[in-house]
Structures are given as C-alpha cells and as structure tokens.
Amino acid sequence: MRLWLRDGYEAVSVDQIAAEMGISRSTVFRYFRTKAAIVWAGFDRALEQLSSSLAATAAEDTMAAIRAAVGQAVYAGTDDRGVWWERFVLFDSVPALRAEAADRWERWVTIVAAFVAGRMGVDSLHPYPMAIASAHQGVYIATLRTWEGRPGDPEQLLDRMTASMEAVGEALAGLLG
C-alpha cells in the first residue's frame, strides 16, 4: 500500500510488490490473481464479515442490526498500521481500481438489501430494501471520504458512521412497514 500511495498504482510493478514483501513474483500470483486483487482482498473479507454478521444478528430492530453489522465489518477490517485506510484511499481514487469498485459496492448493497428483504418478507430487489441498503452504503462511503481522522482512531470513525446511519435509518424506518 505504501508503494502505491508513494509512487502511484500504475507505476508500481508486481516485481516491486514481491520485493517489498520479500517473496517471489510467482508467490504473489499464487495468492492474488491480479495486482488489483491485493487491494480488494480486504474489502472482500469485509463483505464476508458483513454477510455473516447480518446472518447471525439477533437484533429485532432491522436498522440497528444493519448498523451493528456494518460496524463489525468495518472494525474487523481495521488495523493499527492504517493499511485499511490506505486500501480505501487507493480503491476510491485510482481509476484502474474504480472500475472494480462498482461491482464490489453493488455486492455490498445486495447483501444488506437481502437481509432487509428477508425481514420484510419481500423480494431482495424490491425498491424498499434496495433504498435502505443504498442509503446505508451512501453514509458508509461519505463517512470514509469526509473523515478527518485519517487513518486515526477507527472507533471515532465508527461512532460518526453509526450516528449518521442511525439518522438515516430513522428517516427510512417507515419503509419497513
């Protein structure tokens, strides 16, 4: 991440990444299909965490369950070195990575919408679950983009994100029926 942030994503080769990691080029490709997959690996783990947190929730309040699951996914992906933040900066700002962002963010919405739809007893493509999921995702992305604690304390980020999601959840609660 440091190489990419310092030199630019396109300028850094897989050979440089391998050398920085102290491994061979073939070892890099054994674990990551592409250079972009290195950046996206953390996001993919966060999607898995989000999905499992939603599946395991016992919270009766749907909006509270979403907030808790998003918080668990974000917190699970953070680290004390700030790599999680560097990863977000890269995939949010590098055009080559943004091409894959739409698919990843769509998966995020799909996971949350499926959870909401299950709670509502409607299809996951119903407009209300999609609206609720998309609004929560909007808060998630906006909080990351405007957070001034970069990378700072993830607890502060989560507090800000949770408060914003709570306000959005209250505004959309009438959609739940």
C-alpha positions as a Markdown table, in Angstrom:
| # | Residue | x | y | z |
|---|---|---|---|---|
| 1 | Met | 0.0 | 0.0 | 0.0 |
| 2 | Arg | 2.8 | 2.4 | 0.9 |
| 3 | Leu | 4.5 | 1.8 | -2.5 |
| 4 | Trp | 1.2 | 2.6 | -4.4 |
| 5 | Leu | 0.5 | 5.7 | -2.3 |
| 6 | Arg | 4.0 | 7.0 | -2.7 |
| 7 | Asp | 4.7 | 6.1 | -6.4 |
| 8 | Gly | 1.2 | 5.7 | -7.8 |
| 9 | Tyr | -0.7 | 2.5 | -8.5 |
| 10 | Glu | 0.1 | 2.2 | -12.2 |
| 11 | Ala | 3.8 | 2.9 | -11.6 |
| 12 | Val | 4.4 | 0.0 | -9.2 |
| 13 | Ser | 5.0 | -3.4 | -10.7 |
| 14 | Val | 4.2 | -6.8 | -9.3 |
| 15 | Asp | 8.0 | -7.4 | -9.1 |
| 16 | Gln | 8.3 | -4.3 | -6.8 |
| 17 | Ile | 5.5 | -5.6 | -4.7 |
| 18 | Ala | 7.1 | -9.0 | -4.4 |
| 19 | Ala | 10.5 | -7.5 | -3.5 |
| 20 | Glu | 8.8 | -5.2 | -0.8 |
| 21 | Met | 7.1 | -8.3 | 0.6 |
| 22 | Gly | 10.2 | -10.4 | 0.5 |
| 23 | Ile | 8.6 | -13.1 | -1.7 |
| 24 | Ser | 8.8 | -14.1 | -5.4 |
| 25 | Arg | 6.5 | -12.8 | -8.2 |
| 26 | Ser | 5.1 | -16.3 | -8.5 |
| 27 | Thr | 4.2 | -16.3 | -4.8 |
| 28 | Val | 2.3 | -13.1 | -5.3 |
| 29 | Phe | 0.3 | -14.6 | -8.1 |
| 30 | Arg | -0.4 | -17.8 | -6.1 |
| 31 | Tyr | -2.4 | -15.7 | -3.7 |
| 32 | Phe | -3.6 | -12.8 | -5.8 |
| 33 | Arg | -4.9 | -13.2 | -9.4 |
| 34 | Thr | -4.1 | -9.6 | -10.2 |
| 35 | Lys | -2.4 | -6.6 | -8.7 |
| 36 | Ala | -5.8 | -5.1 | -8.0 |
| 37 | Ala | -6.8 | -8.2 | -6.1 |
| 38 | Ile | -4.2 | -7.3 | -3.5 |
| 39 | Val | -6.0 | -4.1 | -2.8 |
| 40 | Trp | -9.5 | -5.6 | -3.0 |
| 41 | Ala | -8.7 | -8.6 | -0.7 |
| 42 | Gly | -9.5 | -6.6 | 2.5 |
| 43 | Phe | -12.8 | -5.3 | 1.0 |
| 44 | Asp | -13.8 | -8.9 | 0.1 |
| 45 | Arg | -13.2 | -10.0 | 3.6 |
| 46 | Ala | -15.3 | -7.1 | 4.9 |
| 47 | Leu | -18.1 | -8.2 | 2.6 |
| 48 | Glu | -17.9 | -11.7 | 4.1 |
| 49 | Gln | -17.9 | -10.2 | 7.6 |
| 50 | Leu | -20.9 | -8.0 | 6.8 |
| 51 | Ser | -22.9 | -11.0 | 5.4 |
| 52 | Ser | -22.1 | -13.3 | 8.4 |
| 53 | Ser | -22.8 | -10.5 | 10.9 |
| 54 | Leu | -26.2 | -9.9 | 9.3 |
| 55 | Ala | -27.0 | -13.6 | 9.2 |
| 56 | Ala | -26.1 | -14.0 | 12.9 |
| 57 | Thr | -27.9 | -11.0 | 14.3 |
| 58 | Ala | -30.5 | -11.4 | 16.9 |
| 59 | Ala | -31.4 | -7.7 | 16.9 |
| 60 | Glu | -35.1 | -7.2 | 16.4 |
| 61 | Asp | -34.7 | -3.7 | 15.0 |
| 62 | Thr | -33.7 | -4.0 | 11.4 |
| 63 | Met | -31.9 | -0.7 | 11.2 |
| 64 | Ala | -30.0 | -1.4 | 14.4 |
| 65 | Ala | -29.0 | -4.8 | 13.0 |
| 66 | Ile | -27.6 | -3.1 | 9.9 |
| 67 | Arg | -25.6 | -0.5 | 11.9 |
| 68 | Ala | -24.2 | -3.3 | 14.1 |
| 69 | Ala | -23.2 | -5.5 | 11.2 |
| 70 | Val | -21.6 | -2.6 | 9.3 |
| 71 | Gly | -19.7 | -1.6 | 12.4 |
| 72 | Gln | -18.5 | -5.2 | 12.9 |
| 73 | Ala | -17.3 | -5.4 | 9.3 |
| 74 | Val | -15.5 | -2.1 | 9.5 |
| 75 | Tyr | -13.9 | -2.8 | 12.8 |
| 76 | Ala | -12.8 | -6.3 | 11.7 |
| 77 | Gly | -11.1 | -4.7 | 8.7 |
| 78 | Thr | -9.1 | -2.1 | 10.6 |
| 79 | Asp | -5.6 | -2.4 | 11.8 |
| 80 | Asp | -3.3 | -0.3 | 13.9 |
| 81 | Arg | -0.9 | 0.4 | 11.0 |
| 82 | Gly | -3.6 | 2.2 | 8.9 |
| 83 | Val | -3.4 | -0.3 | 6.0 |
| 84 | Trp | -7.2 | -0.4 | 6.0 |
| 85 | Trp | -7.3 | 3.3 | 5.4 |
| 86 | Glu | -4.6 | 3.2 | 2.7 |
| 87 | Arg | -6.6 | 0.5 | 0.9 |
| 88 | Phe | -9.8 | 2.7 | 0.9 |
| 89 | Val | -7.8 | 5.7 | -0.4 |
| 90 | Leu | -6.5 | 3.5 | -3.2 |
| 91 | Phe | -9.7 | 1.9 | -4.4 |
| 92 | Asp | -11.6 | 5.2 | -4.0 |
| 93 | Ser | -9.1 | 7.3 | -6.0 |
| 94 | Val | -7.3 | 5.1 | -8.6 |
| 95 | Pro | -9.2 | 4.9 | -11.9 |
| 96 | Ala | -8.0 | 1.3 | -12.6 |
| 97 | Leu | -9.4 | 0.2 | -9.2 |
| 98 | Arg | -12.6 | 2.3 | -9.5 |
| 99 | Ala | -13.5 | 0.1 | -12.5 |
| 100 | Glu | -13.9 | -2.8 | -10.0 |
| 101 | Ala | -15.5 | -0.6 | -7.3 |
| 102 | Ala | -18.9 | -0.7 | -8.8 |
| 103 | Asp | -19.1 | -4.4 | -8.6 |
| 104 | Arg | -17.9 | -4.5 | -5.1 |
| 105 | Trp | -20.2 | -1.8 | -3.9 |
| 106 | Glu | -23.1 | -3.5 | -5.7 |
| 107 | Arg | -22.3 | -6.7 | -3.7 |
| 108 | Trp | -22.4 | -4.6 | -0.5 |
| 109 | Val | -25.9 | -3.3 | -1.4 |
| 110 | Thr | -27.1 | -6.7 | -2.4 |
| 111 | Ile | -26.0 | -8.2 | 1.0 |
| 112 | Val | -27.8 | -5.6 | 3.0 |
| 113 | Ala | -30.9 | -5.5 | 0.7 |
| 114 | Ala | -31.2 | -9.3 | 1.0 |
| 115 | Phe | -31.2 | -9.0 | 4.8 |
| 116 | Val | -33.8 | -6.2 | 4.8 |
| 117 | Ala | -36.0 | -8.0 | 2.3 |
| 118 | Gly | -35.9 | -11.2 | 4.4 |
| 119 | Arg | -37.0 | -9.2 | 7.4 |
| 120 | Met | -39.8 | -7.6 | 5.3 |
| 121 | Gly | -40.9 | -10.7 | 3.6 |
| 122 | Val | -40.3 | -9.2 | 0.1 |
| 123 | Asp | -38.0 | -9.9 | -2.8 |
| 124 | Ser | -34.5 | -8.5 | -2.4 |
| 125 | Leu | -34.9 | -6.4 | -5.5 |
| 126 | His | -38.0 | -4.7 | -4.0 |
| 127 | Pro | -37.4 | -0.9 | -4.0 |
| 128 | Tyr | -37.6 | -0.5 | -0.2 |
| 129 | Pro | -34.8 | -2.9 | 0.8 |
| 130 | Met | -32.7 | -1.6 | -2.1 |
| 131 | Ala | -33.3 | 2.0 | -0.9 |
| 132 | Ile | -32.5 | 1.2 | 2.7 |
| 133 | Ala | -29.3 | -0.7 | 1.7 |
| 134 | Ser | -28.2 | 2.1 | -0.7 |
| 135 | Ala | -28.8 | 4.8 | 1.8 |
| 136 | His | -26.7 | 3.0 | 4.4 |
| 137 | Gln | -24.0 | 2.4 | 1.8 |
| 138 | Gly | -24.1 | 6.1 | 1.0 |
| 139 | Val | -23.5 | 7.0 | 4.6 |
| 140 | Tyr | -20.7 | 4.5 | 4.8 |
| 141 | Ile | -18.8 | 5.9 | 1.8 |
| 142 | Ala | -19.5 | 9.5 | 2.7 |
| 143 | Thr | -18.2 | 9.0 | 6.2 |
| 144 | Leu | -15.0 | 7.5 | 4.9 |
| 145 | Arg | -14.5 | 10.2 | 2.3 |
| 146 | Thr | -15.0 | 13.0 | 4.7 |
| 147 | Trp | -13.5 | 11.6 | 7.8 |
| 148 | Glu | -10.7 | 13.9 | 9.1 |
| 149 | Gly | -9.1 | 11.4 | 11.4 |
| 150 | Arg | -7.2 | 9.7 | 8.5 |
| 151 | Pro | -6.4 | 7.0 | 9.5 |
| 152 | Gly | -6.6 | 7.9 | 13.1 |
| 153 | Asp | -8.8 | 6.0 | 15.5 |
| 154 | Pro | -11.3 | 3.6 | 13.9 |
| 155 | Glu | -13.5 | 3.9 | 17.0 |
| 156 | Gln | -14.1 | 7.6 | 16.2 |
| 157 | Leu | -14.9 | 6.7 | 12.6 |
| 158 | Leu | -17.4 | 4.1 | 13.7 |
| 159 | Asp | -19.0 | 6.5 | 16.1 |
| 160 | Arg | -19.5 | 9.0 | 13.4 |
| 161 | Met | -20.7 | 6.4 | 10.9 |
| 162 | Thr | -23.1 | 4.9 | 13.4 |
| 163 | Ala | -24.6 | 8.2 | 14.3 |
| 164 | Ser | -25.2 | 9.1 | 10.6 |
| 165 | Met | -26.6 | 5.6 | 9.9 |
| 166 | Glu | -29.0 | 6.0 | 12.9 |
| 167 | Ala | -30.3 | 9.3 | 11.5 |
| 168 | Val | -30.8 | 7.7 | 8.0 |
| 169 | Gly | -32.3 | 4.6 | 9.5 |
| 170 | Glu | -34.8 | 6.7 | 11.4 |
| 171 | Ala | -35.7 | 8.6 | 8.3 |
| 172 | Leu | -36.3 | 5.4 | 6.4 |
| 173 | Ala | -37.9 | 3.3 | 9.1 |
| 174 | Gly | -41.4 | 3.9 | 7.7 |
| 175 | Leu | -40.4 | 1.8 | 4.6 |
| 176 | Leu | -40.2 | -1.3 | 6.8 |
| 177 | Gly | -43.9 | -1.4 | 7.2 |
